[in-house]
């Protein structure tokens, strides 16, 4: 890069901070070979790019339930992930827009003893919303909260490998694992740090460390947030305050955006996306991440306990048709593998479970059935257009001698009353940035969120091996075999690796959007701002 170009890049940053005039910037751009018109456009872009402070931000999400709580061990959907975890909470690490685990409350992260030990040094002076300084004791209590006997936290399975957590002074925490785990820093991005009292984490107060304080929490309705003035990051938390509304109905959610009631909505109705695109005051954001829309079978409940029945069902739906008609091409067809193609060590298991009614019939016959009738619970509370996908699958399956009785479940309370309760249901995962994390969270034998109740000895043996294997070639082979096992034997029917499609007020600004979770890694409230 030439010296003039370097100066121009630096000048762009100064523009946003009001440190350089339009005239000065244009002169520098002309010297770099740009036209006056191009220089003016660059100036305007630079002005808008720098985050502005202030304003009251409102967003509406297509999830949320009256059964939600502030206990991070119970966070079950994207509503709580955005409204609390992504705005009020911090972990020791976070996953950045490039998919890397980087320090958050931890200033340094160092492995030792072949990654069997991890040492986290806390940032000095970070405080909770009650002005109490964050210490290593708070970290230990926050992790123990997910590890205690009887906890229903899904993170318990992730932390099973932790043999001990020790403190070394007020700012150092040492995790000792039962085996090496090169991905452990990713796991620590998922555990929010809470203040401790008498060795226990205080979740009831809602006091955390993040950019925003939970001012009012109304489960299934809305969460009101106000900026925490002493947040340790000065480059985050640009809004003065925010509200997160739970509006399950997509039409109502869309009307809230177009009428100006809210500034951002998720889970768009893809069938009306073209209408939103005509509105010059609204921008559409589409991000390809690790998420997938799925249906899952409880493999311990007949007839789903028969692998041939499971395989017949996997061949009984036309995924291409569903992606085209229900998701309007916004996503990549799934093949009963939960690992996104963009994740390291991902493979595409063979054979593909493409629509084949005759093959489905052959597997049914092998299982001892001429025809099959099963209930399928679906709700748009599971994922956008879940009911439409189930109804279309019902049409496909008839040609295979399978009758799907689609039960339209209520949106409210779906994750507490239907998911993990009924044997064949709609579900979704935002995915995870590593194979180990995704498999440990949802497919390990003892995982609280093992929604297929699948317990495969070989798979669980490989899970332990892959976590501690340092040879990249061997690790790739392990994860390839695990993906094949889920594909062949598991209770997962993956429709699509979905795109996160949302819409927002054109006045909102943001940097590169993280793909690890919807809504900018669920940290949209912390990271975005009003441009004007």
PyMOL commands that set and color helices and strands:
alter all, ss='L'
color gray80, all
select helices_A, chain A and resi 3-16+22-31+36-49+72-74+78-85+136-144+155-158+184-190+250-258+270-277+307-315+319-325+357-366+386-398+414-417+435-442+457-468+472-489+518-521+524-527
alter helices_A, ss='H'
color red, helices_A
select strands_A, chain A and resi 56-61+93-95+101-103+106-112+117-122+162-167+172-177+196-197+200-201+212-218+222-227+241-246+264-265+282-288+292-297+331-333+372-378+402-408+424-429+492-505+508-509+529-530
alter strands_A, ss='S'
color yellow, strands_A
deselect
rebuild
show_as cartoon
